[in-house]
Amino acid sequence: MVNRLEATITLEYADEKTAEAIANAVSPDNIKTPAGLTVKTVRKGNAVVTEINAETKLATFIATIDDLLSSASTAEKTLKIVQQS
């Protein structure tokens, strides 16, 4: 069954520089998406806002959100290591 699904995910950071780094890190994942799926990530102030629109199976939608959050988490950890060195 194909559903029309939408989500907006907002991740807030301490400053715009961090938000920009995270937005840039997760944006390449948004370029190639399956048919019926669009993902757009932008920085708004100190937040990273991702809009996901899908006309697909719920499992694909959930996997997309999981991938986004995993990528953001990896970028956050990497940024923290770089800032400490």
N, C-alpha and C positions, 0 to 999 in steps of 0.2 A: 504494500500500500504506500502510495506517495502522498506526502503531506506538504502543506505550505507552512514553513517554520521560520521564525525570526528570533534573533537574540541580539542584544546590545550588551557588551561586556566592557566595563570601565575599571581600569587599574590605576590607582592613584599613587604617585611617588612624591618624594620630599621636594623635588625641584624639576624644572623644565628640562635641564640637561639630562637627567636620568630618564625622564619620560621619553625624550627624543631618542636616546640610545636604545631603549627597549622597543619603541615603535619601529625603528630602523631594523632591529634584529629580527622581529617577527614578520615584518612586511614581505620579505621574499617568499614566505610560505603562502602568501595570498595570490601570487601571480598565476599559477596554474591550478585551477580547481576543476573538479568534474562538472559536467553539464548539469545545469539546474542549481548550482551552488555559487554564491558570490560572497566574498569576504573583503571588507575594506577596513584598514586600520589607519588611524590618524592620531596625532598628538594634539590635545587641546589643553593648553596651559601645562600643568604638572600631571596630567592624566593621559593615558593611552586608551583610546576608545575604538573598539572593534565592533562593526556591524556585520552580522551573518544573516544572509537570506538564503533559504533553501527550498527547493521543490524536489525533495528526495526522501529517502527512507529515514526514519528517526535514528537508526543506528549510525548512518552517515553523518547526520547533524551532530549527534553526541560525540562522535569520533573527531569531528572538526573542532568542536569546543575543547575537547581533551588535548588535541594537538596544539592548539593556540596556547592554552594554559601551560602545557609542558614546555613549549618554546619560550614563553615569557619567563618561566621559572629558571630555565637554563641560562637565559640572558641575564637575569638578575644575579645569579650565582657567579657567572663569569665577570660581570661588571664589578661585583664586590671584591673578587680576587684581584682584578686589575687595579682597583682603587687602593688596595692594601699594599701593593708592591711599589 
